[in-house]
Amino acid sequence: MALPRMKPTDGVAWITGASSGIGAAVALELARRGWTVAVTARRTDALEAVAREAESLPGRIVAHAGDVTDEQAMRDIVEAVETVHGPIALAFLNAGVAPGPTGGPFEPANVEAAMAVNLFGVAKGLSAALGPMTQRGRGQIAVNASLVGYRGLIGAAAYGASKAAAIHLCEALYLDCRRAGIRLQLVNPGFVDTPMTRRNRFAMPFLMSVEESARRIVDGFERGGFEITFPRRLAWILKAARLLPYPAYFALLSRVVDRQR
């Protein structure tokens, strides 16, 4: 079955976690390419500020505030978007958090907070979008995970575990979505210059601007394929690290950490 690569003429795009960072940048990039984009986050004022940035673009951005951890809210937003603006053709489930100080003590609460948004929030948005797309027999959904989800990294226990779970979720659901006529994609970026990453106190190799990352993500939507990942140099390093047995991996990780001290 040939999976669709959705276009602005097919309907609207919906993005969660779109008040800043990657979500806002992808919304603007889609609007540049003619999409009507419904953006979701908890703060209406921040979403409206993003919408105003698109006023001179070929497409437009409309605000639909809501909390991704609220399953009914996600269903209500999807229904509202489709009632007012038309069918959701493309969904980018991007909302994410990185709780707790990097390198701080291990706190179970940080794991719970990360999972609530980065995994369960994705699952609730995914379920809300899948319903009407499955009825129509076509659609495109992308989930924003991270290269950090490839293997365990020091200082990223909570965030990395939630992103690894999101990767697993997408891999497990890919064939089911394919059978339903829905293209499911996984976005695995490296380090992107956003308000979230500016809190980091460690070296971020191959750091990319949020505008460039948005262009690569939207190019990936248009190109198709399961995984959208960048920058390639960092992605291939971490893909290779997944093949290492534990003794070799932990020895390599220890050398990297020692070099940064």
PyMOL commands that set and color helices and strands:
alter all, ss='L'
color gray80, all
select helices_A, chain A and resi 8-10+21-32+44-53+71-85+108-118+120-136+147-149+157-179+197-199+210-223+232-241+246-260
alter helices_A, ss='H'
color red, helices_A
select strands_A, chain A and resi 12-16+36-40+60-63+88-93+139-144+182-189+227-230
alter strands_A, ss='S'
color yellow, strands_A
deselect
rebuild
show_as cartoon
